[in-house]
Amino acid sequence: MRNRITFLIARIIFYFLRINPKKLIFIDYVPGSGSNVKVLYDFMIKEYDNLDLIYINFQKILENPIKNAMHLGTGSIVITSHGPIKKMKKKQKFIELWHGIPLKKMGLLENETTMNKKKIDTLDRVISSSETYTTLLNACIGINNKYVITGFPRNDLLNLRGGEKRDIILKDFSVSKNDKLIVFMPTFRKGYIREESDLNREYNIFGLSDMDINQFNAYLVNNRITVIVKLHPKEEEYYKKTLVDFSNIKLCTSEFLAKYNLDIYQILAETDLLITDYSSVYFDYLLVDKPILFLNTDLAQYRNNRGFLLNPFEFWTPGPKVNMYDHFICELEKLLTDEKYYKTERENIKKIVHEYTDFKYSERVAKYIYSNYLNVNNYK
């Protein structure tokens, strides 16, 4: 509470300071979890040594309230990924990178939205991946004519295979060099709390009612496959103590990513297949042209409770959909052995949601910001 009050007072004081036209503030809400902000910051810190670039982990913003308030009061450009903070000065420019292509309803389209429309309206530019994305996101947040199609900075990481980061991943997860690597990234179910007594769910993270997790682990061992599970940070704690029992099902935690300064997209780059349910991460995964398997064990319930922005669901999800264990294994084997299986469907969706596929996303965003906003005369 004390740091929060200090931060608020400091923001009032620093309101009277002059804007530094070459200072950019990068506010990162989800370090390590596909952070567009961090990837763009890392690119610009190497390429633009004439700028004053400040990176702030939003989760730790109150640890140094005076310093961070000063930065926010003097930065000419504030870059975010989960919606803007309160704008301190009219001449400041807010650029929103966002954090994914929406598959599910959100914002204005939700039945009970918590979106702060006044804050959203303070955005000056929103980064987009395509005309389709622009249309979809605008339906959710309602700001016209502010989109710039560049692609998302984090997708640069999908093109960086091998090297030191790969060695860390293989060693820490005990994966042999020639083994298949699969990542499972389910969506975060808002408001869903798993009870300790729910033993079926505890050992059934994949949601398949007829799955024997021990049998599945044995299958993975026999076929030299490792599954890395990446959950929302709020769900990690629950599974830390349950997945340790399985040799070939590994939990990728926020602590692991922070320890080695990794982003989950660097792990995605090293994988052979993605398993998800309704997480929009698969839209980005299309860029690496690897197979995708969809677990739809509660599709009807999820559609009724949350709803989908994109319909028909079957068209927009270019991969087999399964809800039973035997079907799951059958489709998994097809995807890992037949390169053409669902390849055409993936290509079709990729063309719709990604205008650029050259992995120069950070460069494009940085050039746009530099050429359009970094003019000293704008802040006099």
C-alpha positions as CSV (number, residue, x, y, z in Angstrom):
1,M,0.0,0.0,0.0
2,R,2.8,2.4,0.9
3,N,4.6,1.9,-2.4
4,R,1.3,2.3,-4.3
5,I,0.7,5.7,-2.6
6,T,4.3,6.7,-3.3
7,F,3.8,5.8,-6.9
8,L,0.6,7.8,-7.3
9,I,2.2,10.9,-5.6
10,A,5.3,10.6,-7.8
11,R,3.2,10.5,-10.9
12,I,1.6,13.8,-9.9
13,I,5.0,15.3,-9.3
14,F,6.5,14.1,-12.5
15,Y,3.6,15.3,-14.4
16,F,5.3,18.7,-14.5
17,L,8.6,17.3,-16.0
18,R,9.3,17.7,-19.6
19,I,8.9,14.8,-22.0
20,N,12.1,13.3,-23.4
21,P,11.4,12.9,-27.1
22,K,13.7,10.0,-27.4
23,K,12.6,8.0,-24.4
24,L,10.4,4.9,-25.0
25,I,8.8,3.0,-22.1
26,F,8.1,-0.7,-22.6
27,I,5.6,-2.1,-20.1
28,D,5.7,-5.9,-20.0
29,Y,2.7,-7.6,-18.4
30,V,3.6,-11.3,-19.1
31,P,7.4,-11.8,-19.2
32,G,8.3,-15.1,-20.9
33,S,4.8,-15.9,-22.1
34,G,4.9,-14.7,-25.7
35,S,5.8,-11.2,-24.8
36,N,5.6,-8.8,-27.8
37,V,6.9,-6.0,-25.6
38,K,10.1,-7.8,-24.5
39,V,11.0,-9.0,-27.9
40,L,10.6,-5.6,-29.4
41,Y,12.6,-4.0,-26.6
42,D,15.4,-6.5,-27.1
43,F,15.5,-5.7,-30.8
44,M,15.5,-2.0,-30.4
45,I,18.1,-1.9,-27.6
46,K,20.5,-3.5,-30.1
47,E,19.6,-1.5,-33.2
48,Y,18.8,2.0,-31.8
49,D,21.6,3.2,-29.5
50,N,20.5,6.8,-29.9
51,L,17.3,6.2,-28.0
52,D,16.6,6.0,-24.3
53,L,14.7,2.7,-23.9
54,I,13.2,1.7,-20.6
55,Y,11.8,-1.8,-19.8
56,I,9.4,-2.1,-16.9
57,N,8.0,-5.4,-15.6
58,F,4.5,-4.4,-14.7
59,Q,4.3,-7.0,-12.0
60,K,7.2,-5.2,-10.2
61,I,6.3,-1.6,-11.1
62,L,5.7,-0.7,-7.4
63,E,9.1,-2.1,-6.2
64,N,10.7,1.2,-7.4
65,P,7.7,3.5,-7.5
66,I,9.5,6.9,-7.7
67,K,11.9,5.8,-10.5
68,N,9.1,4.1,-12.6
69,A,6.8,7.1,-12.1
70,M,9.5,9.4,-13.4
71,H,10.0,7.2,-16.5
72,L,6.2,7.2,-17.1
73,G,6.1,11.0,-16.7
74,T,8.9,11.7,-19.1
75,G,8.6,9.0,-21.8
76,S,7.4,10.2,-25.2
77,I,6.1,6.7,-26.2
78,V,4.6,4.0,-24.0
79,I,4.4,0.5,-25.5
80,T,2.1,-2.1,-24.0
81,S,0.6,-5.5,-24.8
82,H,-2.5,-5.8,-22.5
83,G,-4.2,-2.4,-22.9
84,P,-2.9,1.0,-21.9
85,I,-2.1,2.5,-18.5
86,K,-3.5,6.0,-17.7
87,K,-2.0,8.6,-20.0
88,M,-0.1,11.2,-18.0
89,K,0.3,13.8,-20.8
90,K,-1.6,14.5,-24.0
91,K,1.5,14.5,-26.2
92,Q,2.5,11.0,-25.1
93,K,1.9,8.4,-27.7
94,F,0.5,5.0,-26.7
95,I,1.3,2.0,-29.0
96,E,-0.5,-1.3,-28.3
97,L,1.1,-4.6,-29.5
98,W,-1.7,-6.8,-28.0
99,H,-1.1,-10.4,-27.1
100,G,-2.8,-12.7,-29.7
101,I,-5.2,-13.1,-32.5
102,P,-8.7,-13.5,-30.9
103,L,-10.5,-16.8,-31.4
104,K,-12.8,-16.3,-28.4
105,K,-15.2,-13.4,-27.8
106,M,-13.7,-10.7,-25.6
107,G,-14.1,-7.0,-24.8
108,L,-17.2,-5.4,-26.3
109,L,-18.5,-8.8,-27.5
110,E,-18.4,-10.4,-24.1
111,N,-21.7,-10.7,-22.2
112,E,-20.1,-9.1,-19.1
113,T,-17.1,-7.1,-20.3
114,T,-14.6,-5.6,-17.8
115,M,-12.9,-3.6,-20.6
116,N,-12.2,0.1,-19.8
117,K,-13.3,1.7,-23.1
118,K,-12.0,5.2,-22.1
119,K,-8.5,3.8,-21.6
120,I,-8.6,1.8,-24.8
121,D,-9.6,5.0,-26.7
122,T,-6.3,6.7,-25.6
123,L,-4.3,4.3,-27.8
124,D,-2.7,6.0,-30.8
125,R,-1.8,2.9,-32.7
126,V,-2.5,-0.8,-32.5
127,I,-0.2,-3.4,-34.2
128,S,-1.9,-5.9,-36.5
129,S,-0.9,-9.0,-38.4
130,S,-3.5,-8.7,-41.2
131,E,-6.7,-7.0,-42.4
132,T,-8.6,-9.9,-40.9
133,Y,-6.9,-9.4,-37.5
134,T,-7.7,-5.7,-37.7
135,T,-11.4,-6.4,-38.3
136,L,-11.6,-9.0,-35.5
137,L,-9.8,-6.9,-32.9
138,N,-11.7,-3.8,-33.8
139,A,-15.0,-5.7,-33.2
140,C,-13.7,-6.4,-29.7
141,I,-12.2,-3.0,-28.7
142,G,-13.9,-0.6,-31.1
143,I,-11.1,1.8,-32.2
144,N,-11.2,2.6,-35.9
145,N,-8.4,3.7,-38.2
146,K,-5.6,3.1,-35.7
147,Y,-4.2,-0.2,-36.9
148,V,-0.8,-0.8,-38.5
149,I,-0.1,-4.1,-40.2
150,T,3.4,-5.2,-39.3
151,G,3.0,-8.6,-37.7
152,F,3.8,-9.4,-34.0
153,P,7.4,-9.0,-32.7
154,R,7.3,-12.3,-30.7
155,N,6.9,-14.3,-33.8
156,D,10.6,-13.5,-34.7
157,L,11.4,-16.1,-32.0
158,L,9.7,-18.8,-33.9
159,N,12.5,-18.6,-36.6
160,L,15.3,-19.0,-34.1
161,R,16.0,-22.8,-33.8
162,G,19.1,-24.4,-32.3
163,G,22.0,-22.9,-30.4
164,E,22.4,-22.4,-26.7
165,K,18.7,-22.0,-26.0
166,R,17.9,-25.4,-27.5
167,D,20.6,-27.0,-25.5
168,I,19.1,-25.5,-22.3
169,I,15.6,-26.8,-23.2
170,L,16.8,-30.3,-24.0
171,K,19.0,-30.6,-21.0
172,D,16.5,-29.2,-18.4
173,F,13.6,-31.3,-19.7
174,S,15.8,-34.4,-20.2
175,V,15.0,-34.7,-23.9
176,S,17.3,-36.7,-26.1
177,K,18.5,-34.9,-29.3
178,N,16.5,-37.1,-31.7
179,D,13.3,-37.3,-29.6
180,K,10.1,-35.7,-30.7
181,L,9.1,-32.6,-28.7
182,I,5.4,-31.7,-28.3
183,V,4.1,-28.6,-26.5
184,F,0.6,-28.5,-24.9
185,M,-0.8,-25.0,-24.4
186,P,-4.4,-24.9,-23.3
187,T,-6.3,-21.7,-22.9
188,F,-6.8,-20.1,-19.4
189,R,-10.3,-20.6,-18.3
190,K,-11.3,-17.3,-16.7
191,G,-12.7,-17.8,-13.2
192,Y,-12.1,-21.6,-13.2
193,I,-10.7,-22.9,-9.9
194,R,-9.6,-26.5,-9.7
195,E,-10.4,-28.0,-6.3
196,E,-7.9,-30.3,-4.6
197,S,-10.5,-33.0,-4.3
198,D,-11.1,-33.1,-8.1
199,L,-8.8,-36.1,-8.5
200,N,-10.0,-36.9,-12.0
201,R,-8.8,-33.5,-13.3
202,E,-5.7,-33.5,-11.1
203,Y,-4.2,-36.4,-13.1
204,N,-6.0,-35.6,-16.3
205,I,-4.6,-32.3,-17.5
206,F,-5.6,-33.1,-21.1
207,G,-9.3,-33.4,-20.2
208,L,-9.8,-36.7,-21.9
209,S,-12.2,-38.6,-19.7
210,D,-11.0,-42.1,-20.8
211,M,-7.3,-41.3,-20.6
212,D,-5.0,-43.2,-18.3
213,I,-2.2,-40.7,-17.8
214,N,0.3,-43.5,-16.8
215,Q,-0.6,-45.3,-20.0
216,F,0.0,-42.2,-22.0
217,N,3.3,-41.6,-20.4
218,A,4.4,-45.1,-21.2
219,Y,3.3,-44.5,-24.8
220,L,5.5,-41.4,-24.9
221,V,8.5,-43.3,-23.5
222,N,8.1,-46.1,-26.1
223,N,7.8,-43.7,-29.0
224,R,10.6,-41.3,-27.8
225,I,8.3,-38.3,-27.4
226,T,8.3,-35.7,-24.7
227,V,5.3,-33.4,-24.0
228,I,6.0,-30.0,-22.4
229,V,3.0,-28.5,-20.7
230,K,2.7,-24.7,-20.5
231,L,-0.2,-23.4,-18.5
232,H,-1.3,-19.9,-17.4
233,P,0.8,-18.8,-14.4
234,K,-2.3,-18.9,-12.2
235,E,-2.7,-22.7,-13.0
236,E,1.0,-23.7,-12.6
237,E,0.9,-24.1,-8.8
238,Y,-1.8,-26.8,-9.0
239,Y,0.1,-29.0,-11.3
240,K,3.6,-28.6,-10.0
241,K,3.1,-31.5,-7.5
242,T,1.2,-33.8,-9.8
243,L,3.2,-33.8,-13.1
244,V,6.5,-34.6,-11.3
245,D,5.5,-38.3,-11.4
246,F,5.8,-38.6,-15.2
247,S,9.1,-38.9,-17.0
248,N,7.9,-37.7,-20.4
249,I,5.3,-35.1,-19.4
250,K,7.1,-31.9,-18.2
251,L,5.7,-28.7,-16.8
252,C,7.2,-25.5,-18.1
253,T,7.0,-23.0,-15.3
254,S,7.4,-19.2,-15.2
255,E,10.3,-19.8,-12.9
256,F,12.1,-21.9,-15.5
257,L,11.6,-19.3,-18.2
258,A,12.8,-16.5,-15.9
259,K,15.9,-18.5,-14.8
260,Y,17.2,-18.9,-18.3
261,N,15.7,-15.7,-19.8
262,L,13.6,-17.7,-22.1
263,D,10.3,-17.0,-23.8
264,I,7.8,-19.8,-24.4
265,Y,8.0,-18.9,-28.1
266,Q,11.6,-20.0,-28.1
267,I,10.4,-23.4,-26.9
268,L,7.7,-23.4,-29.5
269,A,10.3,-22.9,-32.2
270,E,12.0,-26.2,-31.1
271,T,8.9,-28.4,-31.1
272,D,7.5,-30.8,-33.6
273,L,3.8,-30.4,-32.8
274,L,1.4,-28.2,-30.8
275,I,-1.6,-29.5,-28.8
276,T,-4.1,-26.9,-27.7
277,D,-7.9,-26.5,-27.1
278,Y,-9.0,-22.9,-27.7
279,S,-5.8,-20.9,-27.2
280,S,-5.0,-18.5,-30.0
281,V,-1.3,-19.4,-29.8
282,Y,-2.0,-21.8,-32.8
283,F,-2.4,-18.8,-35.1
284,D,1.2,-17.9,-34.5
285,Y,2.3,-21.5,-34.7
286,L,1.1,-21.6,-38.3
287,L,4.1,-19.6,-39.2
288,V,6.4,-22.6,-38.6
289,D,4.3,-25.0,-40.7
290,K,4.1,-27.7,-38.0
291,P,1.1,-29.8,-37.1
292,I,-1.6,-28.8,-34.6
293,L,-3.9,-31.1,-32.6
294,F,-7.0,-29.7,-31.0
295,L,-8.5,-31.1,-27.8
296,N,-12.2,-30.2,-27.7
297,T,-13.4,-32.1,-24.7
298,D,-15.8,-29.4,-23.6
299,L,-16.5,-27.6,-26.9
300,A,-20.3,-27.2,-26.5
301,Q,-19.9,-25.9,-22.9
302,Y,-17.1,-23.5,-23.8
303,R,-19.1,-22.2,-26.8
304,N,-22.1,-21.5,-24.7
305,N,-20.2,-20.0,-21.7
306,R,-17.6,-18.0,-23.5
307,G,-18.4,-18.0,-27.2
308,F,-16.2,-17.9,-30.3
309,L,-15.4,-14.8,-32.4
310,L,-14.6,-17.0,-35.4
311,N,-17.2,-19.4,-36.9
312,P,-17.4,-22.1,-38.0
313,F,-15.0,-23.3,-35.5
314,E,-14.1,-26.3,-37.7
315,F,-12.8,-24.1,-40.5
316,W,-10.7,-21.8,-38.3
317,T,-8.9,-24.7,-36.5
318,P,-6.7,-26.4,-39.1
319,G,-6.1,-29.7,-37.4
320,P,-7.9,-32.8,-36.2
321,K,-10.3,-32.3,-33.2
322,V,-10.4,-35.1,-30.6
323,N,-12.2,-35.8,-27.3
324,M,-11.4,-39.5,-26.7
325,Y,-8.0,-41.0,-25.9
326,D,-7.9,-43.6,-28.7
327,H,-8.8,-41.0,-31.3
328,F,-6.2,-38.7,-29.7
329,I,-3.4,-41.2,-30.2
330,C,-4.5,-42.1,-33.7
331,E,-4.4,-38.4,-34.8
332,L,-1.2,-37.7,-33.0
333,E,0.5,-40.5,-35.0
334,K,-0.9,-39.3,-38.3
335,L,0.3,-35.8,-37.7
336,L,3.8,-36.9,-36.7
337,T,4.3,-39.2,-39.7
338,D,2.4,-37.6,-42.6
339,E,3.7,-34.1,-43.4
340,K,0.8,-33.5,-45.8
341,Y,-1.9,-34.2,-43.2
342,Y,-3.9,-30.9,-42.7
343,K,-1.0,-29.0,-44.4
344,T,-3.4,-27.3,-46.9
345,E,-5.8,-26.3,-44.2
346,R,-2.9,-24.7,-42.2
347,E,-1.7,-22.8,-45.2
348,N,-5.2,-21.4,-45.9
349,I,-5.6,-20.0,-42.4
350,K,-2.1,-18.7,-42.3
351,K,-2.7,-16.6,-45.5
352,I,-5.8,-15.1,-43.9
353,V,-4.3,-14.1,-40.5
354,H,-0.7,-13.3,-41.4
355,E,0.1,-10.8,-44.1
356,Y,3.9,-11.2,-43.5
357,T,5.8,-14.5,-43.1
358,D,9.3,-13.2,-43.2
359,F,10.1,-13.1,-39.5
360,K,11.1,-9.4,-39.6
361,Y,8.2,-8.3,-37.3
362,S,10.3,-6.4,-34.7
363,E,12.2,-4.6,-37.4
364,R,9.0,-3.5,-39.1
365,V,7.4,-2.3,-35.9
366,A,10.6,-0.5,-34.8
367,K,10.9,1.3,-38.2
368,Y,7.3,2.4,-38.0
369,I,7.7,3.9,-34.5
370,Y,10.9,5.6,-35.4
371,S,9.8,7.2,-38.6
372,N,6.3,8.2,-37.4
373,Y,6.8,9.3,-33.8
374,L,10.4,10.0,-32.9
375,N,10.4,13.6,-33.9
376,V,11.7,16.1,-31.3
377,N,9.4,18.9,-32.6
378,N,6.3,16.9,-31.5
379,Y,7.1,17.3,-27.8
380,K,8.1,21.0,-27.6
